[in-house]
Amino acid sequence: EHRLDEILPAADKVAVMDRGSILCFDTPAEVGTFLKRNDHDMFAAMPAPLQIYAGVPSDDTCPLTVREGRNWLNKLFEKKQITYSKIEHEKKELSNDIVIQMKDVWFKYEKNAPDVIRGLNLRIQKGEWHAVVGGNGTGKTTTIKMILGLLSIDSGSILVDGQPLLKTERQLKAQLGYLPQDFGLFNELTVAQFLDYMAALKGLRDSGTAVREVIRTVNLEGQARARIRSLSGGQRQRVGIAQALLGDPKVIILDEPTVGLDPEERIHFRNLFSQTAQDRLVLLSTHIIEDVQSVCGQLVVMDQGRVLFTGTPEALIQSAAGHVGVFWEREAAQEAGLHITARVNTSQGIRCRAVADVLPRFAQPAEPTLEDAYLYLISREAVQ
Ligand code: ADP
């Protein structure tokens, strides 16, 4: 038997074996005393009262239960001067205006591998939708995992409300709704059963109401009793979003939440989150810039492990003014420095759209879209 806490005090006799021989065979208290006297490794496996007994000079009989241990300690401390010191309690709550900051963060997955995150700076706060946008492999998921404390950074700092993440991780997690990229669902459960289960894991009190609410929020009322295995990709994704929203968390982090959603579901999703952001910190990652265009307050553009831009979508669009043009493909045969962002076949030929630092004379200036501005930013970075 290796669970000794219960069995030891109840036993009449105990035999301790080591390497094929019996070290001692006696009453539990005598065995405790024997192990203490011989400073035997086996003590580490003994119940707490015995371990404490082993660490304190005392000729009394070895206590076996917590109650005996308490009596023994009381007797030991009788007539002794006791000084109490205060243990600082952890801060229980995050502030109302949660701020997460990353300062000059570097990270790589393996010792001799290249840096995946390279001097990343980021500040996100409550009240606005923050969308991290960037191509595949630029480090969005890695950044999210670092904020959640799932990966530890090589250098730099991550602060939550001005305190190091290591100190605030628990409070952050207690208020977190998180949708990971590779979210696994239990196929045999129904939507409601699964969310009930997640609500239990989160320790929600009124889980029935909470589950009904999130099902309504993600528009899955018709599927509440359907087994997860019977759902479409988009519906499954909505179940994932629903579990992140359970319990009304103050911090919502969603990694590529729009993957698998059809155009209509995307619109629903945008509306949903434009309403949810006001009172919380919302961070999501996506490689589809359209998904965030109309709703996100703060856009964070990442490229190759760094943040290239943080600001409103309008500010990004402004930065590309005068750098977007359209022209016929035949006009641009030898033009260098143009970054073509779209080609459309028409009856008169191929119409191109491009971004450039200096537009060529043949290009007609065009109003930049968010996508143009994003591509302009990335193309400039590539040149540098
Ligand atoms: P994104 O979310 O922007 O697509 P990731 O953060 O997933 O980017 O990946 C950034 C880089 O880190 C990529 O080059 C990817 O191949 C690499 N990477 C991601 N996860 C791991 C891992 N577990 N081990 C080694 N390399 C990884």
Residues whose N, C-alpha, C, O or C-beta is under 5 A from the ligand:
A	BS01	ADP	Y109 V116 G135 N136 G137 T138 G139 K140 T141 T142
